[in-house]
Amino acid sequence: MMMINHMVKGGIWDINRAGRSLAVIRAQPGLLFTVFDLKGEKIIDSELPQGTNLSDMPFERMQLVAQREMDVTVWVSNYQYSYTEQPTRPDRIAARKIPLLSGKNLLLDYDPPRQRATVSFPMPAWVGGKDMYIQSGIVYNARQYAANQEIEITNYGEMYYYVQDPRGQYFFQQENVDPTPTTALALVPSYTQVTRSQLDEKNVPYFDILIPPELDNVPIRFDHEIKHRYVIGSDTPHLSTTSRLLYTVGGVESEELAEMYLMSPSGGHDGRNIYRNYGHVSLSAGAHRFYMVERYHGGYPQFGMEAWGPSGSYLLSFKTDQPVFRVEGYADILEERT
């Protein structure tokens, strides 16, 4: 009898069916079998890969444990499993995006039912198998692809990508030389609820950060540098602003935003100083989008600034020494499976 099940990571599947033949028709690495004979003793207690076909082995029952999420198809019967392979064509298509991190990272899992995958990167990237490695800045056993080039992958094994990031722990960084208006914080009214869609419509600059599972909702220290270009003194109009980062709660597509305080100009200064500060934020595991804004309370028209336009402040850098990752972009993946 052919039996089919979708198993989640850590899931247990008890098959209380006696027989003499066991075949693993569909599975991924990490599917553990414990098979018991008529006396209740274990005759198999190990991982069985896809393609395993055992016969003349009397058994009473078995238990399967999945170490990763997967679709499983097994043959449990008194009769040996056999079939004549027919030409296969994909009958399922799945499209998704994955956040890209610097360094070597997993692109596609081992997945025998995958017939073909089409991938594209927004920046130059190397793609290779398990044996891809980087030494002295040179990538071995991989091929480099241009930005936005469509890559067709017919290999069903694990595939990896490599994206270079020379900025290390910096999630955002620009040179300390007269920043342009396009890199300024966006001037956003204070006490106004805004959404991610509004910020995107106004082309507010942003960067993405990926939080690993081990830092889920753990306070993370972020260090930053701010430069204020306008001059504040006793002979200038009053300007009340606060520099902030608005970040998405629950993923980059979430409309809900929270705020992280950066630095506010106070007192008189000549507009040439760089202000350094830090803050702690607890974020859920996954990707988050950080928008660079400056909340204003009043006085901005005297400085020739308009709401939602560039302010007089610039974020020069934003970094951490903890193991969180800057998202370099998102790869588009289209998979065809049988």
Buried (B, 14 or more C-beta within 10 A) or exposed (E): EEBEBEBEEEBEBEBEEBBBBBBBBBBBBBBBBBBBBEEEEEBBEEBBEBEBBBBEEEBBBBBBBBBBBBBBBBBBBEEBBEEEEEEEEEEEEEEEEBBBBBEBBEBBBBBBBBBBBBBBBBBBBBBBEEEBBBEEEEBEEBEEBEEEEEBEBEEBEBBBBBBBBEEEBBBBBBEEEEBEEEBBBBBBEEEEEBBBEBBEEBEBBBBBBBBBEEBEEBEBEBBBBBBBBBBBEEEEEEBBBBBBBBBBEEEBEBEEBEBBEBBBBEEEBEEEEEBEBEBEBEBBBBBBBBBBBBBBEEBBEEBEBEEBEBBBBBBBBBBBEBEBBBBBBBBBBBBBBE
